[in-house]
Amino acid sequence: MNKRRHALNIRKGDTVVVLSGKDKGKKGKVLRVLPNEDKVVVQNVHMMKKHQRPTATVREGGIIEREEPIYASKVQVICPSCGNPTRIGHRAVEGGKIVRVCKKCNEIIDKL
């Protein structure tokens, strides 16, 4: 299958809020970004149970709860400056570097 690769505005370590689904309103930190699938893994969101058999690498078997990926369009980044969920804009700063910007308060989201 030939999929296009999308540049996501969400990055690992961002704090996001879930906009829809069973976990609507939950906030969490982004653990992984999967750009080829347009999905993100958010801490303590979309928890699934997995039945794990004991193996050489995993000593304990049993039922393990872990986070599953959700679509990136279902989450929105929380601005560290104003603390509100916001859309992301882009701006060039001195040195030609492009940074992410909060659309509500116009502050830079990326750490320089």
Chimera marker file (.cmm) of the C-alpha trace (Angstrom):
<marker_set name="trace">
<marker id="1" x="0.000" y="0.000" z="0.000" r="1" g="1" b="0" radius="0.5"/>
<marker id="2" x="1.382" y="3.365" z="-1.015" r="1" g="1" b="0" radius="0.5"/>
<marker id="3" x="0.681" y="5.912" z="1.735" r="1" g="1" b="0" radius="0.5"/>
<marker id="4" x="1.600" y="9.547" z="1.712" r="1" g="1" b="0" radius="0.5"/>
<marker id="5" x="3.680" y="10.747" z="4.604" r="1" g="1" b="0" radius="0.5"/>
<marker id="6" x="2.180" y="13.688" z="6.493" r="1" g="1" b="0" radius="0.5"/>
<marker id="7" x="4.016" y="16.215" z="8.606" r="1" g="1" b="0" radius="0.5"/>
<marker id="8" x="2.136" y="16.265" z="11.910" r="1" g="1" b="0" radius="0.5"/>
<marker id="9" x="1.967" y="19.387" z="14.061" r="1" g="1" b="0" radius="0.5"/>
<marker id="10" x="2.126" y="17.193" z="17.181" r="1" g="1" b="0" radius="0.5"/>
<marker id="11" x="5.486" y="16.142" z="18.576" r="1" g="1" b="0" radius="0.5"/>
<marker id="12" x="6.703" y="13.760" z="21.243" r="1" g="1" b="0" radius="0.5"/>
<marker id="13" x="6.491" y="15.383" z="24.678" r="1" g="1" b="0" radius="0.5"/>
<marker id="14" x="3.600" y="17.744" z="23.824" r="1" g="1" b="0" radius="0.5"/>
<marker id="15" x="0.649" y="17.918" z="26.208" r="1" g="1" b="0" radius="0.5"/>
<marker id="16" x="-2.591" y="17.288" z="24.335" r="1" g="1" b="0" radius="0.5"/>
<marker id="17" x="-6.332" y="17.046" z="25.031" r="1" g="1" b="0" radius="0.5"/>
<marker id="18" x="-8.567" y="14.429" z="23.378" r="1" g="1" b="0" radius="0.5"/>
<marker id="19" x="-11.393" y="15.999" z="21.358" r="1" g="1" b="0" radius="0.5"/>
<marker id="20" x="-13.617" y="12.983" z="20.659" r="1" g="1" b="0" radius="0.5"/>
<marker id="21" x="-14.198" y="9.344" z="21.501" r="1" g="1" b="0" radius="0.5"/>
<marker id="22" x="-14.472" y="7.442" z="24.762" r="1" g="1" b="0" radius="0.5"/>
<marker id="23" x="-11.584" y="9.423" z="26.290" r="1" g="1" b="0" radius="0.5"/>
<marker id="24" x="-12.941" y="12.872" z="25.334" r="1" g="1" b="0" radius="0.5"/>
<marker id="25" x="-11.568" y="15.617" z="27.598" r="1" g="1" b="0" radius="0.5"/>
<marker id="26" x="-8.608" y="13.624" z="28.918" r="1" g="1" b="0" radius="0.5"/>
<marker id="27" x="-5.228" y="15.322" z="28.931" r="1" g="1" b="0" radius="0.5"/>
<marker id="28" x="-1.926" y="13.531" z="28.514" r="1" g="1" b="0" radius="0.5"/>
<marker id="29" x="1.623" y="13.643" z="27.241" r="1" g="1" b="0" radius="0.5"/>
<marker id="30" x="2.458" y="12.351" z="23.758" r="1" g="1" b="0" radius="0.5"/>
<marker id="31" x="4.673" y="9.258" z="24.104" r="1" g="1" b="0" radius="0.5"/>
<marker id="32" x="5.117" y="8.389" z="20.409" r="1" g="1" b="0" radius="0.5"/>
<marker id="33" x="4.213" y="9.886" z="17.038" r="1" g="1" b="0" radius="0.5"/>
<marker id="34" x="3.444" y="7.602" z="14.071" r="1" g="1" b="0" radius="0.5"/>
<marker id="35" x="3.447" y="9.939" z="11.029" r="1" g="1" b="0" radius="0.5"/>
<marker id="36" x="2.959" y="7.173" z="8.445" r="1" g="1" b="0" radius="0.5"/>
<marker id="37" x="-0.319" y="6.193" z="10.108" r="1" g="1" b="0" radius="0.5"/>
<marker id="38" x="-1.355" y="9.750" z="11.184" r="1" g="1" b="0" radius="0.5"/>
<marker id="39" x="-1.561" y="8.500" z="14.772" r="1" g="1" b="0" radius="0.5"/>
<marker id="40" x="-0.147" y="9.393" z="18.190" r="1" g="1" b="0" radius="0.5"/>
<marker id="41" x="0.205" y="7.468" z="21.452" r="1" g="1" b="0" radius="0.5"/>
<marker id="42" x="-0.951" y="9.529" z="24.447" r="1" g="1" b="0" radius="0.5"/>
<marker id="43" x="-0.199" y="8.645" z="28.080" r="1" g="1" b="0" radius="0.5"/>
<marker id="44" x="-3.195" y="7.029" z="29.883" r="1" g="1" b="0" radius="0.5"/>
<marker id="45" x="-5.488" y="7.477" z="26.848" r="1" g="1" b="0" radius="0.5"/>
<marker id="46" x="-7.090" y="4.662" z="24.792" r="1" g="1" b="0" radius="0.5"/>
<marker id="47" x="-5.962" y="1.948" z="27.193" r="1" g="1" b="0" radius="0.5"/>
<marker id="48" x="-6.294" y="-1.620" z="25.917" r="1" g="1" b="0" radius="0.5"/>
<marker id="49" x="-5.825" y="-4.947" z="27.666" r="1" g="1" b="0" radius="0.5"/>
<marker id="50" x="-3.376" y="-7.441" z="26.150" r="1" g="1" b="0" radius="0.5"/>
<marker id="51" x="-3.086" y="-11.058" z="27.230" r="1" g="1" b="0" radius="0.5"/>
<marker id="52" x="0.660" y="-11.692" z="27.564" r="1" g="1" b="0" radius="0.5"/>
<marker id="53" x="2.178" y="-15.158" z="27.704" r="1" g="1" b="0" radius="0.5"/>
<marker id="54" x="5.401" y="-15.569" z="29.732" r="1" g="1" b="0" radius="0.5"/>
<marker id="55" x="8.452" y="-15.693" z="27.440" r="1" g="1" b="0" radius="0.5"/>
<marker id="56" x="12.218" y="-15.401" z="27.812" r="1" g="1" b="0" radius="0.5"/>
<marker id="57" x="12.026" y="-11.581" z="27.641" r="1" g="1" b="0" radius="0.5"/>
<marker id="58" x="8.789" y="-11.184" z="29.653" r="1" g="1" b="0" radius="0.5"/>
<marker id="59" x="8.981" y="-13.146" z="32.905" r="1" g="1" b="0" radius="0.5"/>
<marker id="60" x="5.464" y="-12.426" z="34.134" r="1" g="1" b="0" radius="0.5"/>
<marker id="61" x="2.467" y="-13.359" z="32.040" r="1" g="1" b="0" radius="0.5"/>
<marker id="62" x="-1.070" y="-12.094" z="32.523" r="1" g="1" b="0" radius="0.5"/>
<marker id="63" x="-3.230" y="-9.237" z="31.376" r="1" g="1" b="0" radius="0.5"/>
<marker id="64" x="-1.258" y="-6.074" z="30.610" r="1" g="1" b="0" radius="0.5"/>
<marker id="65" x="-2.851" y="-2.642" z="30.083" r="1" g="1" b="0" radius="0.5"/>
<marker id="66" x="-1.133" y="-0.378" z="27.572" r="1" g="1" b="0" radius="0.5"/>
<marker id="67" x="-1.806" y="2.693" z="25.439" r="1" g="1" b="0" radius="0.5"/>
<marker id="68" x="-2.864" y="2.199" z="21.836" r="1" g="1" b="0" radius="0.5"/>
<marker id="69" x="-2.453" y="4.791" z="19.058" r="1" g="1" b="0" radius="0.5"/>
<marker id="70" x="-5.284" y="7.211" z="18.265" r="1" g="1" b="0" radius="0.5"/>
<marker id="71" x="-5.700" y="9.436" z="15.229" r="1" g="1" b="0" radius="0.5"/>
<marker id="72" x="-3.803" y="12.727" z="15.456" r="1" g="1" b="0" radius="0.5"/>
<marker id="73" x="-6.903" y="14.621" z="14.293" r="1" g="1" b="0" radius="0.5"/>
<marker id="74" x="-8.668" y="13.619" z="17.534" r="1" g="1" b="0" radius="0.5"/>
<marker id="75" x="-6.179" y="15.504" z="19.740" r="1" g="1" b="0" radius="0.5"/>
<marker id="76" x="-5.272" y="19.163" z="20.092" r="1" g="1" b="0" radius="0.5"/>
<marker id="77" x="-2.061" y="20.616" z="21.512" r="1" g="1" b="0" radius="0.5"/>
<marker id="78" x="-2.293" y="22.565" z="24.782" r="1" g="1" b="0" radius="0.5"/>
<marker id="79" x="-0.270" y="25.772" z="24.641" r="1" g="1" b="0" radius="0.5"/>
<marker id="80" x="2.304" y="25.949" z="27.466" r="1" g="1" b="0" radius="0.5"/>
<marker id="81" x="1.914" y="29.759" z="27.676" r="1" g="1" b="0" radius="0.5"/>
<marker id="82" x="-1.856" y="30.273" z="27.812" r="1" g="1" b="0" radius="0.5"/>
<marker id="83" x="-2.841" y="26.733" z="28.868" r="1" g="1" b="0" radius="0.5"/>
<marker id="84" x="-5.637" y="26.434" z="26.282" r="1" g="1" b="0" radius="0.5"/>
<marker id="85" x="-6.103" y="23.841" z="23.534" r="1" g="1" b="0" radius="0.5"/>
<marker id="86" x="-5.076" y="25.544" z="20.312" r="1" g="1" b="0" radius="0.5"/>
<marker id="87" x="-4.386" y="25.086" z="16.651" r="1" g="1" b="0" radius="0.5"/>
<marker id="88" x="-0.771" y="25.298" z="15.514" r="1" g="1" b="0" radius="0.5"/>
<marker id="89" x="0.755" y="27.889" z="13.209" r="1" g="1" b="0" radius="0.5"/>
<marker id="90" x="4.293" y="28.206" z="11.896" r="1" g="1" b="0" radius="0.5"/>
<marker id="91" x="6.625" y="31.192" z="11.933" r="1" g="1" b="0" radius="0.5"/>
<marker id="92" x="10.227" y="31.755" z="10.853" r="1" g="1" b="0" radius="0.5"/>
<marker id="93" x="12.499" y="33.217" z="13.528" r="1" g="1" b="0" radius="0.5"/>
<marker id="94" x="15.979" y="34.692" z="13.264" r="1" g="1" b="0" radius="0.5"/>
<marker id="95" x="18.410" y="32.228" z="11.751" r="1" g="1" b="0" radius="0.5"/>
<marker id="96" x="15.755" y="30.911" z="9.364" r="1" g="1" b="0" radius="0.5"/>
<marker id="97" x="14.439" y="28.309" z="11.785" r="1" g="1" b="0" radius="0.5"/>
<marker id="98" x="10.715" y="27.482" z="11.549" r="1" g="1" b="0" radius="0.5"/>
<marker id="99" x="8.927" y="27.148" z="14.914" r="1" g="1" b="0" radius="0.5"/>
<marker id="100" x="5.394" y="26.196" z="15.956" r="1" g="1" b="0" radius="0.5"/>
<marker id="101" x="3.199" y="29.022" z="17.231" r="1" g="1" b="0" radius="0.5"/>
<marker id="102" x="-0.025" y="29.083" z="19.280" r="1" g="1" b="0" radius="0.5"/>
<marker id="103" x="-2.884" y="30.535" z="17.207" r="1" g="1" b="0" radius="0.5"/>
<marker id="104" x="-4.609" y="31.994" z="20.314" r="1" g="1" b="0" radius="0.5"/>
<marker id="105" x="-1.835" y="33.810" z="22.166" r="1" g="1" b="0" radius="0.5"/>
<marker id="106" x="0.727" y="33.932" z="19.303" r="1" g="1" b="0" radius="0.5"/>
<marker id="107" x="3.497" y="32.576" z="21.581" r="1" g="1" b="0" radius="0.5"/>
<marker id="108" x="6.176" y="30.125" z="20.433" r="1" g="1" b="0" radius="0.5"/>
<marker id="109" x="5.432" y="26.534" z="21.492" r="1" g="1" b="0" radius="0.5"/>
<marker id="110" x="8.809" y="24.966" z="20.598" r="1" g="1" b="0" radius="0.5"/>
<marker id="111" x="11.707" y="25.205" z="23.008" r="1" g="1" b="0" radius="0.5"/>
<marker id="112" x="14.555" y="27.109" z="21.352" r="1" g="1" b="0" radius="0.5"/>
<link id1="1" id2="2" r="1" g="1" b="0" radius="0.2"/>
<link id1="2" id2="3" r="1" g="1" b="0" radius="0.2"/>
<link id1="3" id2="4" r="1" g="1" b="0" radius="0.2"/>
<link id1="4" id2="5" r="1" g="1" b="0" radius="0.2"/>
<link id1="5" id2="6" r="1" g="1" b="0" radius="0.2"/>
<link id1="6" id2="7" r="1" g="1" b="0" radius="0.2"/>
<link id1="7" id2="8" r="1" g="1" b="0" radius="0.2"/>
<link id1="8" id2="9" r="1" g="1" b="0" radius="0.2"/>
<link id1="9" id2="10" r="1" g="1" b="0" radius="0.2"/>
<link id1="10" id2="11" r="1" g="1" b="0" radius="0.2"/>
<link id1="11" id2="12" r="1" g="1" b="0" radius="0.2"/>
<link id1="12" id2="13" r="1" g="1" b="0" radius="0.2"/>
<link id1="13" id2="14" r="1" g="1" b="0" radius="0.2"/>
<link id1="14" id2="15" r="1" g="1" b="0" radius="0.2"/>
<link id1="15" id2="16" r="1" g="1" b="0" radius="0.2"/>
<link id1="16" id2="17" r="1" g="1" b="0" radius="0.2"/>
<link id1="17" id2="18" r="1" g="1" b="0" radius="0.2"/>
<link id1="18" id2="19" r="1" g="1" b="0" radius="0.2"/>
<link id1="19" id2="20" r="1" g="1" b="0" radius="0.2"/>
<link id1="20" id2="21" r="1" g="1" b="0" radius="0.2"/>
<link id1="21" id2="22" r="1" g="1" b="0" radius="0.2"/>
<link id1="22" id2="23" r="1" g="1" b="0" radius="0.2"/>
<link id1="23" id2="24" r="1" g="1" b="0" radius="0.2"/>
<link id1="24" id2="25" r="1" g="1" b="0" radius="0.2"/>
<link id1="25" id2="26" r="1" g="1" b="0" radius="0.2"/>
<link id1="26" id2="27" r="1" g="1" b="0" radius="0.2"/>
<link id1="27" id2="28" r="1" g="1" b="0" radius="0.2"/>
<link id1="28" id2="29" r="1" g="1" b="0" radius="0.2"/>
<link id1="29" id2="30" r="1" g="1" b="0" radius="0.2"/>
<link id1="30" id2="31" r="1" g="1" b="0" radius="0.2"/>
<link id1="31" id2="32" r="1" g="1" b="0" radius="0.2"/>
<link id1="32" id2="33" r="1" g="1" b="0" radius="0.2"/>
<link id1="33" id2="34" r="1" g="1" b="0" radius="0.2"/>
<link id1="34" id2="35" r="1" g="1" b="0" radius="0.2"/>
<link id1="35" id2="36" r="1" g="1" b="0" radius="0.2"/>
<link id1="36" id2="37" r="1" g="1" b="0" radius="0.2"/>
<link id1="37" id2="38" r="1" g="1" b="0" radius="0.2"/>
<link id1="38" id2="39" r="1" g="1" b="0" radius="0.2"/>
<link id1="39" id2="40" r="1" g="1" b="0" radius="0.2"/>
<link id1="40" id2="41" r="1" g="1" b="0" radius="0.2"/>
<link id1="41" id2="42" r="1" g="1" b="0" radius="0.2"/>
<link id1="42" id2="43" r="1" g="1" b="0" radius="0.2"/>
<link id1="43" id2="44" r="1" g="1" b="0" radius="0.2"/>
<link id1="44" id2="45" r="1" g="1" b="0" radius="0.2"/>
<link id1="45" id2="46" r="1" g="1" b="0" radius="0.2"/>
<link id1="46" id2="47" r="1" g="1" b="0" radius="0.2"/>
<link id1="47" id2="48" r="1" g="1" b="0" radius="0.2"/>
<link id1="48" id2="49" r="1" g="1" b="0" radius="0.2"/>
<link id1="49" id2="50" r="1" g="1" b="0" radius="0.2"/>
<link id1="50" id2="51" r="1" g="1" b="0" radius="0.2"/>
<link id1="51" id2="52" r="1" g="1" b="0" radius="0.2"/>
<link id1="52" id2="53" r="1" g="1" b="0" radius="0.2"/>
<link id1="53" id2="54" r="1" g="1" b="0" radius="0.2"/>
<link id1="54" id2="55" r="1" g="1" b="0" radius="0.2"/>
<link id1="55" id2="56" r="1" g="1" b="0" radius="0.2"/>
<link id1="56" id2="57" r="1" g="1" b="0" radius="0.2"/>
<link id1="57" id2="58" r="1" g="1" b="0" radius="0.2"/>
<link id1="58" id2="59" r="1" g="1" b="0" radius="0.2"/>
<link id1="59" id2="60" r="1" g="1" b="0" radius="0.2"/>
<link id1="60" id2="61" r="1" g="1" b="0" radius="0.2"/>
<link id1="61" id2="62" r="1" g="1" b="0" radius="0.2"/>
<link id1="62" id2="63" r="1" g="1" b="0" radius="0.2"/>
<link id1="63" id2="64" r="1" g="1" b="0" radius="0.2"/>
<link id1="64" id2="65" r="1" g="1" b="0" radius="0.2"/>
<link id1="65" id2="66" r="1" g="1" b="0" radius="0.2"/>
<link id1="66" id2="67" r="1" g="1" b="0" radius="0.2"/>
<link id1="67" id2="68" r="1" g="1" b="0" radius="0.2"/>
<link id1="68" id2="69" r="1" g="1" b="0" radius="0.2"/>
<link id1="69" id2="70" r="1" g="1" b="0" radius="0.2"/>
<link id1="70" id2="71" r="1" g="1" b="0" radius="0.2"/>
<link id1="71" id2="72" r="1" g="1" b="0" radius="0.2"/>
<link id1="72" id2="73" r="1" g="1" b="0" radius="0.2"/>
<link id1="73" id2="74" r="1" g="1" b="0" radius="0.2"/>
<link id1="74" id2="75" r="1" g="1" b="0" radius="0.2"/>
<link id1="75" id2="76" r="1" g="1" b="0" radius="0.2"/>
<link id1="76" id2="77" r="1" g="1" b="0" radius="0.2"/>
<link id1="77" id2="78" r="1" g="1" b="0" radius="0.2"/>
<link id1="78" id2="79" r="1" g="1" b="0" radius="0.2"/>
<link id1="79" id2="80" r="1" g="1" b="0" radius="0.2"/>
<link id1="80" id2="81" r="1" g="1" b="0" radius="0.2"/>
<link id1="81" id2="82" r="1" g="1" b="0" radius="0.2"/>
<link id1="82" id2="83" r="1" g="1" b="0" radius="0.2"/>
<link id1="83" id2="84" r="1" g="1" b="0" radius="0.2"/>
<link id1="84" id2="85" r="1" g="1" b="0" radius="0.2"/>
<link id1="85" id2="86" r="1" g="1" b="0" radius="0.2"/>
<link id1="86" id2="87" r="1" g="1" b="0" radius="0.2"/>
<link id1="87" id2="88" r="1" g="1" b="0" radius="0.2"/>
<link id1="88" id2="89" r="1" g="1" b="0" radius="0.2"/>
<link id1="89" id2="90" r="1" g="1" b="0" radius="0.2"/>
<link id1="90" id2="91" r="1" g="1" b="0" radius="0.2"/>
<link id1="91" id2="92" r="1" g="1" b="0" radius="0.2"/>
<link id1="92" id2="93" r="1" g="1" b="0" radius="0.2"/>
<link id1="93" id2="94" r="1" g="1" b="0" radius="0.2"/>
<link id1="94" id2="95" r="1" g="1" b="0" radius="0.2"/>
<link id1="95" id2="96" r="1" g="1" b="0" radius="0.2"/>
<link id1="96" id2="97" r="1" g="1" b="0" radius="0.2"/>
<link id1="97" id2="98" r="1" g="1" b="0" radius="0.2"/>
<link id1="98" id2="99" r="1" g="1" b="0" radius="0.2"/>
<link id1="99" id2="100" r="1" g="1" b="0" radius="0.2"/>
<link id1="100" id2="101" r="1" g="1" b="0" radius="0.2"/>
<link id1="101" id2="102" r="1" g="1" b="0" radius="0.2"/>
<link id1="102" id2="103" r="1" g="1" b="0" radius="0.2"/>
<link id1="103" id2="104" r="1" g="1" b="0" radius="0.2"/>
<link id1="104" id2="105" r="1" g="1" b="0" radius="0.2"/>
<link id1="105" id2="106" r="1" g="1" b="0" radius="0.2"/>
<link id1="106" id2="107" r="1" g="1" b="0" radius="0.2"/>
<link id1="107" id2="108" r="1" g="1" b="0" radius="0.2"/>
<link id1="108" id2="109" r="1" g="1" b="0" radius="0.2"/>
<link id1="109" id2="110" r="1" g="1" b="0" radius="0.2"/>
<link id1="110" id2="111" r="1" g="1" b="0" radius="0.2"/>
<link id1="111" id2="112" r="1" g="1" b="0" radius="0.2"/>
</marker_set>
